[in-house]
Amino acid sequence: MCKDMTREERLAAKLRENLRRRKTQAREMADRQKADEALPKTDDEG
């Protein structure tokens, strides 16, 4: 990071980074859930 960045610019950059990470995690969780739904259930799972 550049030392010339203001506090607001640093916070904005961190927020964008956090948002990207959370979106990626949400996509992975949704993909995992779809994969789990595609699997056939066994008798002991109900």
Secondary structure, 3 states (H helix, E strand, C coil): CCCCCCHHHHHHHHHHHHHHHHHHHHHHHHHHHHHHHHCCCCHHHC
